[in-house]
Amino acid sequence: MKNCRYYSLPLVLGATLLFACEKYVDFNGKELLPKMVISAIINAKSDTGTIKISESVFDYSSQKSVAVENPEINLKINGESCAQLWFDTLIGVHSYYKFISHLKTGDRVEFSAHTSKHGTVKGYDIVPEIVAEIKNIEPLWFKRDGFGYLRLLVTVRDNPDEKNFYRIVVRTNAVLINPSIQEVDNRWDLKEVFVDDEILFNTATEKNGEGKTPDYYRIFSDEMFQGKEYTLNIYIRNDNFTENVNFDYVRQSVKVEIHTLSEKLYQNLHSQELASGITGDVFSEPVKIYTNMQGGYGILGIYNVAEKIKPVAEKGN
Protein backbone atom coordinates (compact mmCIF):
# COMPACT_ATOMS: atom_id res chain seq x y z
CA MET A 1 0.00 0.00 0.00
CA LYS A 2 1.37 3.38 -0.96
CA ASN A 3 1.07 6.83 0.54
CA CYS A 4 -0.30 9.72 -1.44
CA ARG A 5 -0.43 13.34 -0.36
CA TYR A 6 -3.30 15.69 -0.98
CA TYR A 7 -3.85 19.30 0.03
CA SER A 8 -7.12 20.71 1.40
CA LEU A 9 -7.85 24.41 1.33
CA PRO A 10 -10.96 25.55 3.24
CA LEU A 11 -12.32 28.75 1.87
CA VAL A 12 -14.49 30.78 4.28
CA LEU A 13 -16.65 33.56 2.86
CA GLY A 14 -15.52 36.93 4.08
CA ALA A 15 -12.28 35.60 5.51
CA THR A 16 -9.07 37.34 4.64
CA LEU A 17 -6.78 34.42 5.43
CA LEU A 18 -6.44 31.09 3.64
CA PHE A 19 -5.39 28.14 5.77
CA ALA A 20 -3.77 25.09 4.12
CA CYS A 21 -3.28 21.71 5.75
CA GLU A 22 -1.46 18.61 4.58
CA LYS A 23 -2.60 15.06 5.22
CA TYR A 24 -1.35 11.62 4.18
CA VAL A 25 -3.82 8.98 3.02
CA ASP A 26 -3.37 5.49 1.66
CA PHE A 27 -3.70 5.13 -2.10
CA ASN A 28 -5.79 2.09 -3.04
CA GLY A 29 -6.42 2.89 -6.69
CA LYS A 30 -5.36 0.88 -9.69
CA GLU A 31 -1.86 1.61 -10.96
CA LEU A 32 -1.60 2.49 -14.62
CA LEU A 33 0.53 0.27 -16.79
CA PRO A 34 3.59 1.75 -18.54
CA LYS A 35 2.85 3.30 -21.92
CA MET A 36 5.05 4.52 -24.74
CA VAL A 37 5.60 8.26 -25.12
CA ILE A 38 6.29 9.50 -28.64
CA SER A 39 7.94 12.85 -29.37
CA ALA A 40 8.25 13.71 -33.06
CA ILE A 41 8.16 17.36 -34.12
CA ILE A 42 8.99 17.24 -37.81
CA ASN A 43 10.23 20.04 -40.07
CA ALA A 44 8.63 19.37 -43.45
CA LYS A 45 11.54 21.09 -45.23
CA SER A 46 14.18 18.85 -43.65
CA ASP A 47 15.18 15.65 -45.42
CA THR A 48 15.78 13.92 -42.06
CA GLY A 49 13.35 13.59 -39.17
CA THR A 50 13.74 12.33 -35.60
CA ILE A 51 11.33 10.30 -33.46
CA LYS A 52 11.97 9.87 -29.73
CA ILE A 53 10.41 6.92 -27.87
CA SER A 54 10.26 6.89 -24.06
CA GLU A 55 8.27 5.14 -21.33
CA SER A 56 5.71 6.65 -18.97
CA VAL A 57 5.21 5.35 -15.43
CA PHE A 58 2.54 6.02 -12.80
CA ASP A 59 3.40 8.96 -10.52
CA TYR A 60 2.41 7.21 -7.30
CA SER A 61 4.24 3.96 -7.95
CA SER A 62 7.78 2.87 -7.24
CA GLN A 63 8.33 2.12 -10.93
CA LYS A 64 11.30 3.63 -12.74
CA SER A 65 11.27 4.50 -16.43
CA VAL A 66 13.42 2.26 -18.59
CA ALA A 67 14.28 2.33 -22.28
CA VAL A 68 11.68 0.85 -24.62
CA GLU A 69 13.48 -2.17 -26.04
CA ASN A 70 13.10 -3.37 -29.63
CA PRO A 71 9.72 -1.90 -30.51
CA GLU A 72 8.12 -2.89 -33.78
CA ILE A 73 7.92 0.47 -35.52
CA ASN A 74 6.35 1.57 -38.76
CA LEU A 75 6.31 4.95 -40.49
CA LYS A 76 4.00 5.52 -43.45
CA ILE A 77 3.79 8.50 -45.78
CA ASN A 78 0.57 8.61 -47.78
CA GLY A 79 0.03 4.94 -46.98
CA GLU A 80 3.49 3.80 -48.15
CA SER A 81 6.00 2.47 -45.61
CA CYS A 82 9.14 4.58 -45.27
CA ALA A 83 12.06 2.36 -46.25
CA GLN A 84 14.73 4.57 -44.64
CA LEU A 85 13.86 4.34 -40.94
CA TRP A 86 16.47 3.22 -38.42
CA PHE A 87 17.53 3.24 -34.75
CA ASP A 88 19.97 6.10 -34.18
CA THR A 89 21.00 6.34 -30.53
CA LEU A 90 20.04 5.77 -26.88
CA ILE A 91 20.38 8.67 -24.45
CA GLY A 92 19.48 7.68 -20.90
CA VAL A 93 16.08 6.00 -21.19
CA HIS A 94 15.18 7.73 -24.47
CA SER A 95 15.51 5.90 -27.80
CA TYR A 96 15.96 7.98 -30.95
CA TYR A 97 15.03 6.88 -34.45
CA LYS A 98 15.81 8.67 -37.70
CA PHE A 99 14.09 8.62 -41.06
CA ILE A 100 14.66 10.15 -44.49
CA SER A 101 11.82 11.54 -46.56
CA HIS A 102 10.87 14.45 -48.78
CA LEU A 103 7.59 15.78 -47.44
CA LYS A 104 5.15 17.97 -49.36
CA THR A 105 2.13 20.00 -48.34
CA GLY A 106 -0.82 17.69 -47.71
CA ASP A 107 1.24 14.54 -47.09
CA ARG A 108 -0.18 12.28 -44.39
CA VAL A 109 2.46 10.93 -42.00
CA GLU A 110 1.50 7.96 -39.79
CA PHE A 111 3.62 6.34 -37.08
CA SER A 112 3.04 3.26 -34.93
CA ALA A 113 5.11 1.29 -32.42
CA HIS A 114 4.36 -1.93 -30.54
CA THR A 115 5.85 -4.01 -27.73
CA SER A 116 4.30 -6.79 -25.69
CA LYS A 117 4.85 -4.72 -22.53
CA HIS A 118 3.39 -1.42 -23.76
CA GLY A 119 0.90 -2.46 -26.41
CA THR A 120 0.49 -0.36 -29.55
CA VAL A 121 0.78 3.40 -29.85
CA LYS A 122 -0.12 5.17 -33.07
CA GLY A 123 -0.87 8.61 -34.45
CA TYR A 124 -0.73 10.77 -37.55
CA ASP A 125 -0.48 14.33 -38.82
CA ILE A 126 -0.81 16.22 -42.12
CA VAL A 127 1.92 18.48 -43.53
CA PRO A 128 0.58 22.07 -43.35
CA GLU A 129 0.89 24.58 -46.15
CA ILE A 130 3.23 27.57 -45.72
CA VAL A 131 0.62 30.27 -45.30
CA ALA A 132 2.54 33.13 -43.64
CA GLU A 133 4.61 35.51 -45.75
CA ILE A 134 7.25 37.65 -44.04
CA LYS A 135 6.84 41.05 -45.68
CA ASN A 136 9.36 43.12 -43.73
CA ILE A 137 11.76 43.18 -40.76
CA GLU A 138 12.61 46.52 -39.13
CA PRO A 139 15.53 46.31 -36.64
CA LEU A 140 15.92 48.78 -33.75
CA TRP A 141 18.89 48.63 -31.38
CA PHE A 142 18.48 49.68 -27.74
CA LYS A 143 20.07 49.21 -24.32
CA ARG A 144 18.52 48.21 -21.01
CA ASP A 145 20.30 47.82 -17.67
CA GLY A 146 23.66 47.96 -19.44
CA PHE A 147 22.83 45.17 -21.92
CA GLY A 148 22.33 45.44 -25.66
CA TYR A 149 19.07 44.38 -27.28
CA LEU A 150 17.67 44.27 -30.78
CA ARG A 151 13.99 44.96 -31.33
CA LEU A 152 12.47 43.37 -34.42
CA LEU A 153 9.23 44.64 -35.95
CA VAL A 154 8.27 41.69 -38.13
CA THR A 155 5.41 42.20 -40.58
CA VAL A 156 3.66 39.03 -41.72
CA ARG A 157 0.76 38.43 -44.09
CA ASP A 158 -1.74 35.75 -43.11
CA ASN A 159 -3.75 33.48 -45.39
CA PRO A 160 -7.46 34.47 -45.13
CA ASP A 161 -8.94 31.10 -46.07
CA GLU A 162 -8.50 29.23 -42.79
CA LYS A 163 -7.47 29.49 -39.16
CA ASN A 164 -3.69 29.18 -38.93
CA PHE A 165 -1.18 28.48 -36.17
CA TYR A 166 2.39 29.73 -35.99
CA ARG A 167 5.56 30.07 -33.98
CA ILE A 168 8.34 32.61 -34.43
CA VAL A 169 12.03 31.75 -34.19
CA VAL A 170 15.01 34.14 -34.38
CA ARG A 171 18.63 33.29 -35.19
CA THR A 172 21.67 35.56 -35.48
CA ASN A 173 24.93 35.56 -37.41
CA ALA A 174 27.96 37.79 -36.88
CA VAL A 175 31.02 38.06 -39.14
CA LEU A 176 33.80 40.01 -37.36
CA ILE A 177 36.76 39.26 -39.63
CA ASN A 178 36.97 40.33 -43.27
CA PRO A 179 36.23 37.36 -45.57
CA SER A 180 39.44 38.14 -47.46
CA ILE A 181 41.33 37.18 -44.29
CA GLN A 182 39.23 34.33 -42.91
CA GLU A 183 36.41 32.15 -44.20
CA VAL A 184 32.97 33.37 -43.19
CA ASP A 185 31.25 31.59 -40.28
CA ASN A 186 27.81 30.56 -41.59
CA ARG A 187 26.53 29.41 -38.20
CA TRP A 188 23.17 30.80 -37.07
CA ASP A 189 22.70 31.01 -33.29
CA LEU A 190 19.23 30.44 -31.80
CA LYS A 191 18.09 33.36 -29.62
CA GLU A 192 15.56 33.68 -26.83
CA VAL A 193 12.56 35.72 -27.97
CA PHE A 194 11.15 38.35 -25.60
CA VAL A 195 7.55 39.42 -26.15
CA ASP A 196 6.48 41.65 -23.25
CA ASP A 197 5.43 44.45 -25.66
CA GLU A 198 3.42 42.18 -27.97
CA ILE A 199 -0.25 41.53 -27.19
CA LEU A 200 -0.36 38.32 -29.23
CA PHE A 201 1.82 36.62 -26.64
CA ASN A 202 0.81 38.32 -23.40
CA THR A 203 -1.01 35.60 -21.46
CA ALA A 204 -1.40 34.64 -17.82
CA THR A 205 1.29 32.04 -18.33
CA GLU A 206 4.04 34.50 -19.26
CA LYS A 207 7.09 33.91 -17.03
CA ASN A 208 9.48 36.66 -16.05
CA GLY A 209 12.51 37.09 -13.86
CA GLU A 210 15.40 34.91 -12.83
CA GLY A 211 15.03 31.17 -13.13
CA LYS A 212 12.55 31.30 -16.03
CA THR A 213 12.96 28.80 -18.83
CA PRO A 214 14.28 30.46 -22.02
CA ASP A 215 11.64 30.79 -24.73
CA TYR A 216 13.17 30.10 -28.13
CA TYR A 217 9.92 29.13 -29.88
CA ARG A 218 7.02 31.54 -29.37
CA ILE A 219 3.66 30.21 -30.54
CA PHE A 220 0.61 32.22 -31.62
CA SER A 221 -2.48 31.96 -33.81
CA ASP A 222 -3.95 34.33 -36.41
CA GLU A 223 -7.11 34.87 -34.35
CA MET A 224 -6.51 38.63 -34.03
CA PHE A 225 -5.40 39.29 -37.61
CA GLN A 226 -6.81 36.53 -39.80
CA GLY A 227 -6.33 37.27 -43.48
CA LYS A 228 -4.48 40.55 -42.84
CA GLU A 229 -0.97 41.90 -42.35
CA TYR A 230 0.26 42.21 -38.80
CA THR A 231 3.51 43.55 -37.33
CA LEU A 232 4.91 41.49 -34.47
CA ASN A 233 6.85 43.44 -31.84
CA ILE A 234 9.58 41.22 -30.37
CA TYR A 235 13.17 41.63 -29.22
CA ILE A 236 16.29 39.59 -28.50
CA ARG A 237 19.39 40.00 -26.35
CA ASN A 238 22.17 40.96 -28.79
CA ASP A 239 25.18 43.28 -28.87
CA ASN A 240 25.78 45.77 -31.66
CA PHE A 241 29.41 45.05 -32.53
CA THR A 242 29.79 48.24 -34.58
CA GLU A 243 30.01 50.06 -31.23
CA ASN A 244 33.05 47.99 -30.22
CA VAL A 245 36.32 49.77 -31.09
CA ASN A 246 38.13 46.43 -31.27
CA PHE A 247 36.29 45.43 -34.44
CA ASP A 248 37.14 47.10 -37.72
CA TYR A 249 34.90 44.84 -39.78
CA VAL A 250 31.33 43.91 -38.81
CA ARG A 251 28.49 42.22 -40.66
CA GLN A 252 25.56 41.22 -38.44
CA SER A 253 22.32 39.65 -39.64
CA VAL A 254 19.17 38.11 -38.20
CA LYS A 255 17.14 35.28 -39.63
CA VAL A 256 13.46 35.31 -38.70
CA GLU A 257 11.52 32.09 -39.18
CA ILE A 258 7.74 31.80 -39.13
CA HIS A 259 6.76 28.16 -38.65
CA THR A 260 3.28 27.21 -39.84
CA LEU A 261 2.15 24.56 -37.36
CA SER A 262 -0.37 21.81 -37.86
CA GLU A 263 -3.33 22.22 -35.52
CA LYS A 264 -2.31 19.04 -33.66
CA LEU A 265 1.18 20.41 -33.04
CA TYR A 266 -0.17 23.79 -31.93
CA GLN A 267 -2.56 22.15 -29.45
CA ASN A 268 0.30 20.15 -27.93
CA LEU A 269 2.69 23.11 -27.66
CA HIS A 270 -0.03 25.39 -26.32
CA SER A 271 -1.02 22.89 -23.62
CA GLN A 272 2.64 22.56 -22.60
CA GLU A 273 2.92 26.35 -22.43
CA LEU A 274 -0.14 26.56 -20.19
CA ALA A 275 1.08 23.75 -17.95
CA SER A 276 4.50 25.33 -17.48
CA GLY A 277 2.88 28.59 -16.36
CA ILE A 278 0.99 27.06 -13.43
CA THR A 279 3.26 27.79 -10.46
CA GLY A 280 1.88 28.15 -6.99
CA ASP A 281 -1.70 29.13 -7.87
CA VAL A 282 -3.81 26.95 -5.58
CA PHE A 283 -6.98 27.75 -7.56
CA SER A 284 -5.56 26.61 -10.93
CA GLU A 285 -6.74 23.33 -12.36
CA PRO A 286 -4.16 20.93 -13.82
CA VAL A 287 -3.68 21.28 -17.56
CA LYS A 288 -4.00 18.12 -19.58
CA ILE A 289 -1.21 17.87 -22.14
CA TYR A 290 -2.66 17.37 -25.61
CA THR A 291 -1.69 14.14 -27.32
CA ASN A 292 -2.58 12.70 -30.72
CA MET A 293 -1.10 9.27 -29.93
CA GLN A 294 -3.67 6.52 -29.39
CA GLY A 295 -2.62 3.82 -26.91
CA GLY A 296 0.09 6.03 -25.43
CA TYR A 297 1.14 9.64 -25.04
CA GLY A 298 3.04 12.36 -26.86
CA ILE A 299 2.89 14.11 -30.20
CA LEU A 300 3.53 13.45 -33.85
CA GLY A 301 3.39 16.99 -35.22
CA ILE A 302 4.58 18.69 -38.40
CA TYR A 303 5.45 22.27 -39.32
CA ASN A 304 6.53 24.16 -42.43
CA VAL A 305 8.96 27.09 -42.53
CA ALA A 306 9.06 30.53 -44.11
CA GLU A 307 12.17 32.60 -43.38
CA LYS A 308 13.74 35.97 -44.13
CA ILE A 309 17.28 37.26 -43.52
CA LYS A 310 17.87 40.90 -42.61
CA PRO A 311 21.26 42.70 -42.21
CA VAL A 312 21.16 44.69 -38.96
CA ALA A 313 24.68 46.16 -38.51
CA GLU A 314 27.61 46.92 -40.81
CA LYS A 315 31.07 48.40 -40.33
CA GLY A 316 34.19 48.51 -42.50
CA ASN A 317 34.79 47.68 -46.16
C-alpha positions as CSV (number, residue, x, y, z in Angstrom):
1,M,0.0,0.0,0.0
2,K,1.4,3.4,-1.0
3,N,1.1,6.8,0.5
4,C,-0.3,9.7,-1.4
5,R,-0.4,13.3,-0.4
6,Y,-3.3,15.7,-1.0
7,Y,-3.9,19.3,0.0
8,S,-7.1,20.7,1.4
9,L,-7.8,24.4,1.3
10,P,-11.0,25.6,3.2
11,L,-12.3,28.8,1.9
12,V,-14.5,30.8,4.3
13,L,-16.6,33.6,2.9
14,G,-15.5,36.9,4.1
15,A,-12.3,35.6,5.5
16,T,-9.1,37.3,4.6
17,L,-6.8,34.4,5.4
18,L,-6.4,31.1,3.6
19,F,-5.4,28.1,5.8
20,A,-3.8,25.1,4.1
21,C,-3.3,21.7,5.8
22,E,-1.5,18.6,4.6
23,K,-2.6,15.1,5.2
24,Y,-1.4,11.6,4.2
25,V,-3.8,9.0,3.0
26,D,-3.4,5.5,1.7
27,F,-3.7,5.1,-2.1
28,N,-5.8,2.1,-3.0
29,G,-6.4,2.9,-6.7
30,K,-5.4,0.9,-9.7
31,E,-1.9,1.6,-11.0
32,L,-1.6,2.5,-14.6
33,L,0.5,0.3,-16.8
34,P,3.6,1.8,-18.5
35,K,2.9,3.3,-21.9
36,M,5.0,4.5,-24.7
37,V,5.6,8.3,-25.1
38,I,6.3,9.5,-28.6
39,S,7.9,12.8,-29.4
40,A,8.3,13.7,-33.1
41,I,8.2,17.4,-34.1
42,I,9.0,17.2,-37.8
43,N,10.2,20.0,-40.1
44,A,8.6,19.4,-43.4
45,K,11.5,21.1,-45.2
46,S,14.2,18.8,-43.7
47,D,15.2,15.6,-45.4
48,T,15.8,13.9,-42.1
49,G,13.3,13.6,-39.2
50,T,13.7,12.3,-35.6
51,I,11.3,10.3,-33.5
52,K,12.0,9.9,-29.7
53,I,10.4,6.9,-27.9
54,S,10.3,6.9,-24.1
55,E,8.3,5.1,-21.3
56,S,5.7,6.7,-19.0
57,V,5.2,5.4,-15.4
58,F,2.5,6.0,-12.8
59,D,3.4,9.0,-10.5
60,Y,2.4,7.2,-7.3
61,S,4.2,4.0,-8.0
62,S,7.8,2.9,-7.2
63,Q,8.3,2.1,-10.9
64,K,11.3,3.6,-12.7
65,S,11.3,4.5,-16.4
66,V,13.4,2.3,-18.6
67,A,14.3,2.3,-22.3
68,V,11.7,0.8,-24.6
69,E,13.5,-2.2,-26.0
70,N,13.1,-3.4,-29.6
71,P,9.7,-1.9,-30.5
72,E,8.1,-2.9,-33.8
73,I,7.9,0.5,-35.5
74,N,6.3,1.6,-38.8
75,L,6.3,4.9,-40.5
76,K,4.0,5.5,-43.4
77,I,3.8,8.5,-45.8
78,N,0.6,8.6,-47.8
79,G,0.0,4.9,-47.0
80,E,3.5,3.8,-48.2
81,S,6.0,2.5,-45.6
82,C,9.1,4.6,-45.3
83,A,12.1,2.4,-46.2
84,Q,14.7,4.6,-44.6
85,L,13.9,4.3,-40.9
86,W,16.5,3.2,-38.4
87,F,17.5,3.2,-34.8
88,D,20.0,6.1,-34.2
89,T,21.0,6.3,-30.5
90,L,20.0,5.8,-26.9
91,I,20.4,8.7,-24.4
92,G,19.5,7.7,-20.9
93,V,16.1,6.0,-21.2
94,H,15.2,7.7,-24.5
95,S,15.5,5.9,-27.8
96,Y,16.0,8.0,-30.9
97,Y,15.0,6.9,-34.5
98,K,15.8,8.7,-37.7
99,F,14.1,8.6,-41.1
100,I,14.7,10.2,-44.5
101,S,11.8,11.5,-46.6
102,H,10.9,14.5,-48.8
103,L,7.6,15.8,-47.4
104,K,5.2,18.0,-49.4
105,T,2.1,20.0,-48.3
106,G,-0.8,17.7,-47.7
107,D,1.2,14.5,-47.1
108,R,-0.2,12.3,-44.4
109,V,2.5,10.9,-42.0
110,E,1.5,8.0,-39.8
111,F,3.6,6.3,-37.1
112,S,3.0,3.3,-34.9
113,A,5.1,1.3,-32.4
114,H,4.4,-1.9,-30.5
115,T,5.9,-4.0,-27.7
116,S,4.3,-6.8,-25.7
117,K,4.8,-4.7,-22.5
118,H,3.4,-1.4,-23.8
119,G,0.9,-2.5,-26.4
120,T,0.5,-0.4,-29.6
121,V,0.8,3.4,-29.8
122,K,-0.1,5.2,-33.1
123,G,-0.9,8.6,-34.5
124,Y,-0.7,10.8,-37.6
125,D,-0.5,14.3,-38.8
126,I,-0.8,16.2,-42.1
127,V,1.9,18.5,-43.5
128,P,0.6,22.1,-43.3
129,E,0.9,24.6,-46.1
130,I,3.2,27.6,-45.7
131,V,0.6,30.3,-45.3
132,A,2.5,33.1,-43.6
133,E,4.6,35.5,-45.7
134,I,7.3,37.6,-44.0
135,K,6.8,41.1,-45.7
136,N,9.4,43.1,-43.7
137,I,11.8,43.2,-40.8
138,E,12.6,46.5,-39.1
139,P,15.5,46.3,-36.6
140,L,15.9,48.8,-33.8
141,W,18.9,48.6,-31.4
142,F,18.5,49.7,-27.7
143,K,20.1,49.2,-24.3
144,R,18.5,48.2,-21.0
145,D,20.3,47.8,-17.7
146,G,23.7,48.0,-19.4
147,F,22.8,45.2,-21.9
148,G,22.3,45.4,-25.7
149,Y,19.1,44.4,-27.3
150,L,17.7,44.3,-30.8
151,R,14.0,45.0,-31.3
152,L,12.5,43.4,-34.4
153,L,9.2,44.6,-36.0
154,V,8.3,41.7,-38.1
155,T,5.4,42.2,-40.6
156,V,3.7,39.0,-41.7
157,R,0.8,38.4,-44.1
158,D,-1.7,35.7,-43.1
159,N,-3.8,33.5,-45.4
160,P,-7.5,34.5,-45.1
161,D,-8.9,31.1,-46.1
162,E,-8.5,29.2,-42.8
163,K,-7.5,29.5,-39.2
164,N,-3.7,29.2,-38.9
165,F,-1.2,28.5,-36.2
166,Y,2.4,29.7,-36.0
167,R,5.6,30.1,-34.0
168,I,8.3,32.6,-34.4
169,V,12.0,31.7,-34.2
170,V,15.0,34.1,-34.4
171,R,18.6,33.3,-35.2
172,T,21.7,35.6,-35.5
173,N,24.9,35.6,-37.4
174,A,28.0,37.8,-36.9
175,V,31.0,38.1,-39.1
176,L,33.8,40.0,-37.4
177,I,36.8,39.3,-39.6
178,N,37.0,40.3,-43.3
179,P,36.2,37.4,-45.6
180,S,39.4,38.1,-47.5
181,I,41.3,37.2,-44.3
182,Q,39.2,34.3,-42.9
183,E,36.4,32.1,-44.2
184,V,33.0,33.4,-43.2
185,D,31.2,31.6,-40.3
186,N,27.8,30.6,-41.6
187,R,26.5,29.4,-38.2
188,W,23.2,30.8,-37.1
189,D,22.7,31.0,-33.3
190,L,19.2,30.4,-31.8
191,K,18.1,33.4,-29.6
192,E,15.6,33.7,-26.8
193,V,12.6,35.7,-28.0
194,F,11.1,38.4,-25.6
195,V,7.5,39.4,-26.2
196,D,6.5,41.7,-23.3
197,D,5.4,44.5,-25.7
198,E,3.4,42.2,-28.0
199,I,-0.2,41.5,-27.2
200,L,-0.4,38.3,-29.2
201,F,1.8,36.6,-26.6
202,N,0.8,38.3,-23.4
203,T,-1.0,35.6,-21.5
204,A,-1.4,34.6,-17.8
205,T,1.3,32.0,-18.3
206,E,4.0,34.5,-19.3
207,K,7.1,33.9,-17.0
208,N,9.5,36.7,-16.1
209,G,12.5,37.1,-13.9
210,E,15.4,34.9,-12.8
211,G,15.0,31.2,-13.1
212,K,12.5,31.3,-16.0
213,T,13.0,28.8,-18.8
214,P,14.3,30.5,-22.0
215,D,11.6,30.8,-24.7
216,Y,13.2,30.1,-28.1
217,Y,9.9,29.1,-29.9
218,R,7.0,31.5,-29.4
219,I,3.7,30.2,-30.5
220,F,0.6,32.2,-31.6
221,S,-2.5,32.0,-33.8
222,D,-4.0,34.3,-36.4
223,E,-7.1,34.9,-34.3
224,M,-6.5,38.6,-34.0
225,F,-5.4,39.3,-37.6
226,Q,-6.8,36.5,-39.8
227,G,-6.3,37.3,-43.5
228,K,-4.5,40.5,-42.8
229,E,-1.0,41.9,-42.4
230,Y,0.3,42.2,-38.8
231,T,3.5,43.6,-37.3
232,L,4.9,41.5,-34.5
233,N,6.8,43.4,-31.8
234,I,9.6,41.2,-30.4
235,Y,13.2,41.6,-29.2
236,I,16.3,39.6,-28.5
237,R,19.4,40.0,-26.4
238,N,22.2,41.0,-28.8
239,D,25.2,43.3,-28.9
240,N,25.8,45.8,-31.7
241,F,29.4,45.1,-32.5
242,T,29.8,48.2,-34.6
243,E,30.0,50.1,-31.2
244,N,33.1,48.0,-30.2
245,V,36.3,49.8,-31.1
246,N,38.1,46.4,-31.3
247,F,36.3,45.4,-34.4
248,D,37.1,47.1,-37.7
249,Y,34.9,44.8,-39.8
250,V,31.3,43.9,-38.8
251,R,28.5,42.2,-40.7
252,Q,25.6,41.2,-38.4
253,S,22.3,39.6,-39.6
254,V,19.2,38.1,-38.2
255,K,17.1,35.3,-39.6
256,V,13.5,35.3,-38.7
257,E,11.5,32.1,-39.2
258,I,7.7,31.8,-39.1
259,H,6.8,28.2,-38.6
260,T,3.3,27.2,-39.8
261,L,2.2,24.6,-37.4
262,S,-0.4,21.8,-37.9
263,E,-3.3,22.2,-35.5
264,K,-2.3,19.0,-33.7
265,L,1.2,20.4,-33.0
266,Y,-0.2,23.8,-31.9
267,Q,-2.6,22.2,-29.4
268,N,0.3,20.2,-27.9
269,L,2.7,23.1,-27.7
270,H,0.0,25.4,-26.3
271,S,-1.0,22.9,-23.6
272,Q,2.6,22.6,-22.6
273,E,2.9,26.3,-22.4
274,L,-0.1,26.6,-20.2
275,A,1.1,23.7,-18.0
276,S,4.5,25.3,-17.5
277,G,2.9,28.6,-16.4
278,I,1.0,27.1,-13.4
279,T,3.3,27.8,-10.5
280,G,1.9,28.2,-7.0
281,D,-1.7,29.1,-7.9
282,V,-3.8,26.9,-5.6
283,F,-7.0,27.7,-7.6
284,S,-5.6,26.6,-10.9
285,E,-6.7,23.3,-12.4
286,P,-4.2,20.9,-13.8
287,V,-3.7,21.3,-17.6
288,K,-4.0,18.1,-19.6
289,I,-1.2,17.9,-22.1
290,Y,-2.7,17.4,-25.6
291,T,-1.7,14.1,-27.3
292,N,-2.6,12.7,-30.7
293,M,-1.1,9.3,-29.9
294,Q,-3.7,6.5,-29.4
295,G,-2.6,3.8,-26.9
296,G,0.1,6.0,-25.4
297,Y,1.1,9.6,-25.0
298,G,3.0,12.4,-26.9
299,I,2.9,14.1,-30.2
300,L,3.5,13.5,-33.9
301,G,3.4,17.0,-35.2
302,I,4.6,18.7,-38.4
303,Y,5.5,22.3,-39.3
304,N,6.5,24.2,-42.4
305,V,9.0,27.1,-42.5
306,A,9.1,30.5,-44.1
307,E,12.2,32.6,-43.4
308,K,13.7,36.0,-44.1
309,I,17.3,37.3,-43.5
310,K,17.9,40.9,-42.6
311,P,21.3,42.7,-42.2
312,V,21.2,44.7,-39.0
313,A,24.7,46.2,-38.5
314,E,27.6,46.9,-40.8
315,K,31.1,48.4,-40.3
316,G,34.2,48.5,-42.5
317,N,34.8,47.7,-46.2
